[in-house]
Amino acid sequence: MAGKKIKEHAAAIQTLLNAHYPHSECTLDFKNPLQLLVATMLAAQCTDERVNIVTKDLFKKYKTAADYAGADPDTLMADIRSTGFFRNKAKNLMAAGKAMVDKHGGKVPRTMDELVALPGVGRKTANVVLGNACGIPGMVVDTHVTRVSARLGLTNNTDAVKIEFDLMELFPQNSWTLVSHQFVAHGRALCNARKPLCGDCFLFALCPHGKKLKTQAEQKSKKIT
């Protein structure tokens, strides 16, 4: 699609997303930027539901960046074991805690450059923290956002950072955080990876992938008959 046409396409999609998911929000439990940073780091290759179970006790035990920096490695690994990849996650939590203590007065930094400089923190995690705990719009690109945006014809890229910048160009800055949550909600509810529920999808008329699947199904049906 040409520049103007794809922006109109994105605007039409956003109108419907706003109608169906007006209050989409982060599904990780947190009360401050540090808690959200930790929860998001733990959420890699893990469900938000599992992370919320783990952090219920974790946040009572580790309340500051210094607590993570000075944690006993074996104890921390045991505390987060059920989130998976616990050795690497514990290592990153301790290193990020130390970096925050050494360079940021024990606080979570509030800029993209400073956040991604923390061990174990990439742009996705940084955008989650900025958008949901700091009030700074961030376009979060996870597997759901990657899948839904591609199917809707909003990007031709597969690299998360390139997708992020594609979407930032298409949607108003003040809506980046919400749009991210809406894509995630849609990916979970209807546009799942293996069998998207295109027949129930309110975005079907705007979805090149859905129309392609329908055409393929019709052609297959004709061959059978």
VMD Tcl script that draws the C-alpha trace (Angstrom):
set ca {
  {0.00 0.00 0.00}
  {1.07 3.56 -0.67}
  {1.82 5.85 2.27}
  {-1.52 7.64 2.43}
  {-3.54 4.49 1.76}
  {-1.84 2.43 4.47}
  {-2.35 5.22 7.00}
  {-6.05 5.27 6.16}
  {-6.04 1.48 6.49}
  {-4.42 1.77 9.92}
  {-6.91 4.44 10.99}
  {-9.83 2.20 10.03}
  {-8.32 -0.66 12.00}
  {-7.75 1.56 15.02}
  {-11.37 2.74 14.99}
  {-12.57 -0.85 15.25}
  {-9.97 -1.78 17.86}
  {-11.09 1.16 19.98}
  {-14.69 0.01 19.71}
  {-13.96 -3.59 20.72}
  {-11.00 -3.17 23.10}
  {-11.43 0.34 24.54}
  {-9.77 -0.41 27.86}
  {-7.02 -2.87 26.99}
  {-4.18 -2.74 29.47}
  {-1.10 -4.53 30.70}
  {-1.94 -7.94 32.17}
  {1.13 -8.06 34.41}
  {0.53 -7.10 38.03}
  {2.69 -4.22 39.29}
  {2.61 -1.17 41.55}
  {5.70 0.72 40.40}
  {8.22 0.85 37.52}
  {10.66 -1.56 39.21}
  {7.99 -4.19 39.66}
  {6.91 -3.89 36.05}
  {10.50 -4.07 34.83}
  {11.07 -7.26 36.80}
  {7.74 -8.78 35.76}
  {8.40 -8.05 32.09}
  {11.87 -9.57 32.26}
  {10.37 -12.69 33.83}
  {7.62 -12.83 31.18}
  {10.07 -13.78 28.43}
  {9.02 -17.24 27.23}
  {6.47 -17.37 30.04}
  {2.79 -16.50 30.42}
  {1.70 -13.38 32.25}
  {-0.50 -15.57 34.45}
  {2.48 -17.57 35.67}
  {4.55 -14.43 36.21}
  {1.77 -12.89 38.31}
  {1.74 -15.97 40.53}
  {5.50 -15.77 41.03}
  {5.71 -12.02 41.60}
  {3.00 -12.07 44.27}
  {5.62 -13.38 46.72}
  {8.70 -12.10 44.89}
  {7.72 -8.44 45.28}
  {7.29 -8.87 49.02}
  {10.83 -10.18 49.28}
  {12.64 -7.94 46.79}
  {11.43 -4.36 47.09}
  {14.31 -2.29 45.71}
  {16.91 -2.47 42.96}
  {19.48 -3.00 45.71}
  {17.58 -6.10 46.85}
  {18.04 -7.65 43.43}
  {21.66 -6.47 43.19}
  {22.50 -8.12 46.49}
  {20.38 -11.24 46.10}
  {21.77 -14.70 46.69}
  {21.87 -16.24 43.20}
  {20.62 -19.66 44.25}
  {17.78 -18.20 46.29}
  {16.68 -15.88 43.50}
  {16.80 -18.71 40.98}
  {14.60 -20.80 43.24}
  {12.18 -17.89 43.67}
  {11.67 -17.50 39.92}
  {12.26 -21.09 38.77}
  {8.73 -21.68 37.47}
  {9.01 -18.82 34.95}
  {11.57 -20.80 32.96}
  {15.13 -19.87 31.94}
  {15.55 -18.97 35.60}
  {19.36 -19.01 35.63}
  {19.69 -16.39 32.93}
  {16.77 -14.36 34.29}
  {18.24 -14.32 37.80}
  {21.61 -13.24 36.40}
  {19.99 -10.39 34.47}
  {17.82 -9.27 37.39}
  {20.87 -9.05 39.64}
  {22.94 -7.24 37.02}
  {20.12 -4.83 36.17}
  {19.62 -4.14 39.87}
  {23.31 -3.34 40.25}
  {23.29 -1.08 37.20}
  {20.31 0.85 38.57}
  {22.03 1.25 41.94}
  {25.36 2.29 40.40}
  {24.09 4.57 37.64}
  {20.54 5.66 38.47}
  {20.35 6.03 42.21}
  {18.46 2.77 42.54}
  {15.65 4.00 40.29}
  {14.34 2.66 36.99}
  {15.53 5.03 34.24}
  {12.88 6.72 32.12}
  {14.47 6.82 28.67}
  {14.75 4.15 26.00}
  {18.53 4.46 25.72}
  {19.06 4.10 29.46}
  {16.63 1.21 29.79}
  {18.09 -0.89 26.97}
  {21.54 -0.36 28.48}
  {20.40 -2.42 31.49}
  {21.35 -6.12 31.33}
  {18.52 -8.27 29.95}
  {16.43 -5.32 28.80}
  {15.51 -4.91 25.13}
  {13.22 -2.47 23.37}
  {10.12 -4.55 24.03}
  {10.68 -4.56 27.79}
  {11.65 -0.89 27.74}
  {8.47 0.07 25.90}
  {6.35 -1.92 28.35}
  {7.87 -0.02 31.27}
  {7.77 3.38 29.60}
  {4.21 3.03 28.35}
  {2.61 1.43 31.39}
  {4.58 2.68 34.38}
  {6.02 5.99 33.22}
  {3.27 7.43 31.02}
  {5.62 7.65 28.04}
  {4.06 6.11 24.88}
  {5.76 2.95 23.68}
  {4.92 0.56 20.85}
  {5.44 -2.90 22.30}
  {6.08 -5.64 19.74}
  {5.61 -9.18 21.00}
  {4.56 -12.33 19.16}
  {0.90 -11.27 19.10}
  {1.66 -7.79 17.74}
  {4.03 -9.28 15.17}
  {1.42 -11.76 13.94}
  {-1.62 -9.45 13.94}
  {0.12 -6.49 12.32}
  {1.50 -8.70 9.55}
  {-1.84 -10.33 8.85}
  {-3.53 -6.94 8.70}
  {-1.01 -5.76 6.11}
  {0.53 -3.11 8.36}
  {4.10 -4.32 7.94}
  {6.16 -6.54 5.69}
  {8.96 -6.86 8.21}
  {9.68 -9.76 10.55}
  {12.25 -8.04 12.74}
  {10.63 -6.71 15.92}
  {12.42 -3.37 15.87}
  {11.51 -2.74 12.23}
  {7.89 -3.66 12.97}
  {7.93 -1.27 15.92}
  {9.02 1.62 13.72}
  {6.54 0.69 10.99}
  {3.67 0.83 13.49}
  {4.93 4.03 15.07}
  {4.63 5.67 11.67}
  {1.04 4.50 11.23}
  {-0.54 5.28 14.60}
  {-0.66 8.53 16.64}
  {2.06 8.63 19.29}
  {-0.37 9.07 22.16}
  {-2.03 5.77 21.22}
  {1.06 3.56 20.89}
  {0.71 1.89 24.28}
  {-3.01 1.25 23.87}
  {-2.65 -0.05 20.31}
  {-0.04 -2.53 21.52}
  {-2.43 -3.84 24.16}
  {-5.27 -4.00 21.64}
  {-3.19 -6.09 19.22}
  {-2.26 -8.45 22.06}
  {-5.89 -8.73 23.13}
  {-6.96 -9.44 19.56}
  {-4.21 -11.99 19.07}
  {-5.32 -13.84 22.18}
  {-9.05 -13.62 21.54}
  {-9.43 -14.19 17.79}
  {-6.27 -13.90 15.70}
  {-4.41 -16.84 17.21}
  {-1.40 -18.37 15.57}
  {-2.67 -21.74 14.34}
  {-6.37 -21.29 13.66}
  {-7.46 -17.65 13.55}
  {-11.21 -17.23 14.07}
  {-11.71 -15.20 10.91}
  {-15.45 -15.92 10.79}
  {-15.87 -14.12 14.11}
  {-13.41 -11.32 13.44}
  {-14.64 -7.73 13.27}
  {-11.49 -6.84 11.33}
  {-12.06 -9.41 8.57}
  {-13.04 -6.84 5.93}
  {-9.72 -5.08 6.53}
  {-7.57 -8.20 6.73}
  {-5.63 -9.40 3.64}
  {-4.62 -12.60 5.43}
  {-8.19 -13.45 6.41}
  {-9.41 -12.92 2.87}
  {-6.58 -15.08 1.55}
  {-7.52 -17.91 3.92}
  {-11.16 -17.65 2.88}
  {-10.24 -17.81 -0.82}
  {-8.02 -20.83 -0.22}
  {-10.79 -22.59 1.68}
  {-13.29 -21.89 -1.10}
  {-10.91 -23.19 -3.76}
  {-10.24 -26.32 -1.75}
  {-13.99 -26.86 -1.32}
  {-14.55 -26.58 -5.08}
  {-11.86 -29.18 -5.80}
  {-13.42 -31.60 -3.35}
  {-16.91 -31.19 -4.86}
}
mol new
graphics top color blue
foreach p $ca { graphics top sphere $p radius 0.5 }
foreach p [lrange $ca 0 end-1] q [lrange $ca 1 end] { graphics top cylinder $p $q radius 0.2 }
display resetview
